[in-house]
């Protein structure tokens, strides 16, 4: 698993939490 993928997932989750 690459760090880039983890960063995208984190960003996706953050956007849904702080909608």
C-alpha positions as CSV (number, residue, x, y, z in Angstrom):
1,X,0.0,0.0,0.0
2,X,1.5,3.3,-1.1
3,X,1.4,6.5,1.1
4,X,-0.3,8.3,-1.8
5,X,-3.3,5.9,-1.6
6,X,-3.5,6.4,2.2
7,X,-3.4,10.1,1.8
8,X,-6.3,10.0,-0.7
9,X,-8.4,7.8,1.6
10,X,-7.6,10.1,4.6
11,X,-8.7,13.2,2.5
12,X,-11.9,11.4,1.4
13,X,-12.8,10.6,5.0
14,X,-12.0,14.1,6.2
15,X,-14.2,15.6,3.6
16,X,-17.1,13.4,4.6
17,X,-16.6,14.2,8.3
18,X,-16.2,18.0,7.7
19,X,-19.0,18.3,5.2
